[in-house]
Amino acid sequence: MTGTPANGSPVDSAPAKLGTRRSTMATSQSRLVADAITERTGRAIELELITSFGDVTKAHLTQLGGTGVFVNALRDQLHAGAVDFAVHSLKDLPTTPADGLVLAAIPERDDPRDALCARDGLKFADLPPGAVIGTGSPRRVAQLALLRPDLTYVPIRGNAETRLGKVASGELDAVVLAYAGLGRVGRADDATDVFEPERMLPAPGQGALAVECPAERLEGDLAYLASVDHPATRVEVGAERSVLAELEAGCAAPVGAYARYDAGTGSLHLRAAVVATNGSNAVRRERTIALDPAGDLAAATALGRDLARQMIDEGADRIVAEAFAERDTP
């Protein structure tokens, strides 16, 4: 039995299986991708809920090294053929490609900024000295400490609802979360302040999603996944993630990067920062190049590599190494 999508091409009515983590945020963002695919191609999609190691461990992200802890279980299911494709938060995805898998699509990015959720509706500048801020991200701690060294930053785990609950209960004065994630779980109104990239650079790929599938199926029965790919987002995050790759840093490193493609000028602007976790030292760089997102992914990744190499010449790699040493010290 077949159905007929808007483009008139018949498709198999058996639903494709989309692998996703079980959290509210993961299932919400996976459903957004599934609905977009169905709307554009007529392909029915069903979600397969998978538990990752990052979801069940009690260890903090910095102790785990960060890279891959939320994606490996999904990749195992892809290799086993239990699911057809998977949706990840791109900032959680290692920069090294997985054998036999490919990024079939990167949908248009949501808001990449970080957001403060504080008690009494306070903005970051209005928090009293000594206020306790919860975040599991060394990148956020480093950049926040640079702005407000008089505050106390503590590591936390748990989903967005759990973290927001620590503020509501008075255990914490505030938490910092991805603004896009808050929106995906219907909690955007909890944000009391939003950090523009000029104040705090987001994680490479923050706000973007990644659709991953077996490489040999991309040109075959899963070709329809390309329907949700957004070329401008792909070059933006490609530049950001190449900074991370060149620094040999994972998602738990104090590295921020943000690229923005300007269709009006046909240019890609990238800025990046590596900040010591205590806010004592920072290396920042930015550059703009002319670029056509339809065919210049290689130029975008080269931009990220070149910027990272300049930052390494200024000591960025030492800051990353020191951050990892602090993480590994009992």
HUDAMO-V112883 format. One record per pair of residues at least 24 apart in sequence whose ideal C-beta (glycine too) atoms are under 7 Angstrom apart, sorted by sequence separation. I is the first residue (numbers start at 0). J is the second residue. D is the distance in whole Angstrom. If there is no record, write none. Layout:
# HUDAMO-V112883
i=I j=J d=D
i=I j=J d=D
This chain:
# HUDAMO-V112883
i=49 j=73 d=6
i=123 j=147 d=7
i=126 j=150 d=6
i=160 j=184 d=7
i=235 j=259 d=6
i=265 j=289 d=6
i=266 j=290 d=6
i=159 j=184 d=5
i=207 j=232 d=6
i=235 j=260 d=6
i=265 j=290 d=7
i=284 j=309 d=5
i=67 j=93 d=5
i=74 j=100 d=6
i=113 j=139 d=6
i=163 j=189 d=6
i=234 j=260 d=6
i=265 j=291 d=7
i=284 j=310 d=5
i=15 j=42 d=6
i=17 j=44 d=5
i=19 j=46 d=5
i=21 j=48 d=5
i=49 j=76 d=6
i=66 j=93 d=5
i=159 j=186 d=6
i=179 j=206 d=4
i=246 j=273 d=7
i=17 j=45 d=7
i=177 j=205 d=6
i=282 j=310 d=5
i=14 j=43 d=4
i=15 j=44 d=5
i=16 j=45 d=6
i=17 j=46 d=5
i=18 j=47 d=5
i=19 j=48 d=6
i=20 j=49 d=6
i=21 j=50 d=6
i=133 j=162 d=6
i=177 j=206 d=7
i=207 j=236 d=5
i=231 j=260 d=4
i=238 j=267 d=6
i=242 j=271 d=5
i=10 j=40 d=7
i=14 j=44 d=6
i=17 j=47 d=7
i=19 j=49 d=7
i=260 j=290 d=7
i=10 j=41 d=5
i=12 j=43 d=6
i=14 j=45 d=4
i=16 j=47 d=5
i=18 j=49 d=5
i=20 j=51 d=5
i=238 j=269 d=5
i=282 j=313 d=5
i=10 j=42 d=5
i=22 j=54 d=7
i=133 j=165 d=6
i=143 j=175 d=7
i=204 j=236 d=5
i=260 j=292 d=6
i=267 j=299 d=6
i=282 j=314 d=6
i=21 j=54 d=7
i=203 j=236 d=7
i=234 j=267 d=6
i=269 j=302 d=6
i=282 j=315 d=4
i=20 j=54 d=6
i=269 j=303 d=6
i=47 j=82 d=5
i=204 j=239 d=6
i=267 j=302 d=7
i=271 j=306 d=6
i=4 j=40 d=5
i=5 j=41 d=6
i=139 j=175 d=5
i=203 j=239 d=4
i=204 j=240 d=6
i=282 j=318 d=7
i=4 j=41 d=2
i=203 j=240 d=5
i=269 j=306 d=6
i=273 j=310 d=6
i=3 j=41 d=6
i=133 j=171 d=4
i=280 j=318 d=6
i=2 j=41 d=6
i=132 j=171 d=7
i=203 j=242 d=6
i=271 j=310 d=7
i=131 j=171 d=5
i=132 j=172 d=7
i=134 j=174 d=6
i=203 j=243 d=5
i=131 j=172 d=5
i=132 j=173 d=5
i=133 j=174 d=4
i=134 j=175 d=5
i=130 j=172 d=4
i=132 j=174 d=7
i=273 j=315 d=4
i=130 j=173 d=7
i=132 j=175 d=6
i=275 j=318 d=5
i=273 j=318 d=5
i=126 j=172 d=6
i=273 j=319 d=6
i=275 j=321 d=7
i=276 j=322 d=5
i=116 j=163 d=6
i=126 j=173 d=7
i=118 j=166 d=6
i=202 j=250 d=6
i=20 j=69 d=7
i=117 j=166 d=7
i=276 j=325 d=6
i=116 j=166 d=6
i=203 j=254 d=7
i=146 j=198 d=7
i=202 j=255 d=7
i=203 j=256 d=4
i=32 j=86 d=5
i=118 j=172 d=6
i=201 j=255 d=6
i=18 j=73 d=5
i=117 j=172 d=6
i=118 j=173 d=7
i=200 j=255 d=3
i=117 j=173 d=4
i=143 j=199 d=7
i=199 j=255 d=7
i=200 j=256 d=6
i=201 j=257 d=6
i=234 j=290 d=6
i=29 j=86 d=4
i=116 j=173 d=6
i=142 j=199 d=5
i=200 j=257 d=5
i=18 j=76 d=5
i=28 j=86 d=6
i=115 j=173 d=6
i=116 j=174 d=5
i=142 j=200 d=7
i=234 j=292 d=5
i=245 j=303 d=7
i=18 j=77 d=7
i=237 j=296 d=5
i=241 j=300 d=4
i=245 j=304 d=5
i=115 j=175 d=6
i=116 j=176 d=6
i=114 j=175 d=7
i=196 j=257 d=5
i=231 j=292 d=5
i=234 j=295 d=6
i=238 j=299 d=4
i=242 j=303 d=4
i=246 j=307 d=5
i=113 j=175 d=6
i=114 j=176 d=6
i=230 j=292 d=4
i=234 j=296 d=6
i=237 j=299 d=5
i=238 j=300 d=7
i=241 j=303 d=3
i=245 j=307 d=4
i=230 j=293 d=6
i=233 j=296 d=6
i=237 j=300 d=5
i=241 j=304 d=5
i=245 j=308 d=6
i=18 j=82 d=4
i=113 j=177 d=6
i=114 j=178 d=4
i=138 j=202 d=6
i=238 j=302 d=5
i=239 j=303 d=7
i=242 j=306 d=6
i=17 j=82 d=7
i=113 j=178 d=7
i=234 j=299 d=4
i=238 j=303 d=4
i=242 j=307 d=5
i=253 j=318 d=7
i=254 j=319 d=7
i=16 j=82 d=4
i=19 j=85 d=7
i=112 j=178 d=5
i=16 j=83 d=5
i=17 j=84 d=6
i=18 j=85 d=4
i=19 j=86 d=6
i=114 j=181 d=6
i=252 j=319 d=5
i=15 j=83 d=5
i=17 j=85 d=7
i=110 j=178 d=5
i=111 j=179 d=7
i=17 j=86 d=6
i=110 j=179 d=5
i=122 j=191 d=6
i=123 j=192 d=5
i=246 j=315 d=6
i=253 j=322 d=5
i=109 j=179 d=4
i=121 j=191 d=6
i=122 j=192 d=4
i=200 j=270 d=7
i=246 j=316 d=6
i=252 j=322 d=6
i=35 j=106 d=7
i=120 j=191 d=5
i=200 j=271 d=7
i=248 j=319 d=5
i=200 j=272 d=5
i=109 j=182 d=7
i=116 j=189 d=5
i=246 j=319 d=6
i=32 j=106 d=6
i=116 j=190 d=6
i=117 j=191 d=5
i=196 j=270 d=7
i=60 j=135 d=5
i=115 j=190 d=7
i=116 j=191 d=6
i=59 j=135 d=6
i=61 j=137 d=6
i=114 j=190 d=4
i=115 j=191 d=6
i=115 j=192 d=4
i=114 j=192 d=7
i=114 j=193 d=5
i=112 j=193 d=5
i=113 j=194 d=5
i=112 j=194 d=6
i=112 j=195 d=7
i=112 j=196 d=7
i=113 j=199 d=6
i=113 j=201 d=6
i=112 j=201 d=6
i=111 j=201 d=5
i=61 j=154 d=7
i=111 j=205 d=5
i=59 j=154 d=5
i=111 j=206 d=4
i=110 j=206 d=6
i=59 j=156 d=6
i=109 j=206 d=5
i=108 j=206 d=5
i=108 j=207 d=4
i=105 j=207 d=6
i=106 j=208 d=5
i=105 j=209 d=6
i=104 j=210 d=4
i=102 j=209 d=6
i=103 j=210 d=5
i=102 j=210 d=7
i=103 j=211 d=7
i=102 j=211 d=6
i=103 j=212 d=5
i=100 j=211 d=5
i=101 j=212 d=7
i=90 j=202 d=4
i=100 j=212 d=7
i=141 j=253 d=4
i=90 j=203 d=7
i=100 j=213 d=6
i=101 j=214 d=4
i=142 j=255 d=6
i=90 j=204 d=4
i=99 j=213 d=6
i=100 j=214 d=6
i=103 j=217 d=5
i=137 j=251 d=6
i=89 j=204 d=4
i=90 j=205 d=5
i=99 j=214 d=6
i=137 j=252 d=7
i=138 j=253 d=5
i=101 j=217 d=6
i=137 j=253 d=5
i=138 j=254 d=6
i=92 j=209 d=5
i=138 j=255 d=5
i=89 j=207 d=4
i=103 j=221 d=6
i=89 j=208 d=6
i=88 j=208 d=7
i=89 j=209 d=4
i=104 j=224 d=5
i=87 j=208 d=7
i=103 j=224 d=4
i=104 j=225 d=6
i=106 j=227 d=5
i=86 j=208 d=6
i=87 j=209 d=5
i=103 j=225 d=7
i=107 j=229 d=4
i=104 j=227 d=5
i=105 j=228 d=6
i=106 j=229 d=6
i=86 j=210 d=6
i=87 j=211 d=6
i=104 j=228 d=4
i=105 j=229 d=6
i=108 j=232 d=5
i=107 j=232 d=5
i=84 j=210 d=6
i=85 j=211 d=5
i=84 j=211 d=6
i=105 j=232 d=5
i=108 j=235 d=7
i=84 j=212 d=4
i=105 j=233 d=5
i=83 j=212 d=7
i=145 j=274 d=6
i=148 j=278 d=6
i=105 j=236 d=6
i=142 j=274 d=5
i=141 j=274 d=4
i=144 j=277 d=6
i=145 j=278 d=4
i=24 j=158 d=6
i=77 j=211 d=7
i=141 j=275 d=6
i=144 j=278 d=3
i=23 j=158 d=7
i=24 j=159 d=6
i=77 j=212 d=7
i=141 j=276 d=5
i=22 j=158 d=5
i=77 j=213 d=6
i=140 j=276 d=6
i=145 j=281 d=6
i=23 j=160 d=7
i=84 j=221 d=6
i=141 j=278 d=6
i=83 j=221 d=6
i=137 j=276 d=5
i=84 j=224 d=6
i=94 j=240 d=5
i=111 j=257 d=6
i=89 j=236 d=6
i=94 j=243 d=5
i=94 j=244 d=4
i=28 j=183 d=5
i=24 j=180 d=5
i=27 j=183 d=5
i=93 j=249 d=7
i=27 j=184 d=6
i=24 j=183 d=5
i=91 j=250 d=6
i=24 j=184 d=5
i=90 j=250 d=6
i=23 j=184 d=5
i=32 j=208 d=6
i=32 j=210 d=6
i=28 j=208 d=6
i=42 j=223 d=5
i=40 j=223 d=4
i=66 j=249 d=4
i=65 j=249 d=5
i=66 j=250 d=6
i=64 j=249 d=6
i=65 j=250 d=4
i=137 j=322 d=6
i=40 j=226 d=5
i=65 j=251 d=3
i=36 j=223 d=7
i=39 j=226 d=4
i=64 j=251 d=6
i=36 j=224 d=7
i=39 j=227 d=7
i=36 j=226 d=6
i=61 j=251 d=5
i=36 j=227 d=6
i=60 j=251 d=5
i=35 j=227 d=5
i=32 j=227 d=6
i=62 j=326 d=7
i=61 j=326 d=5
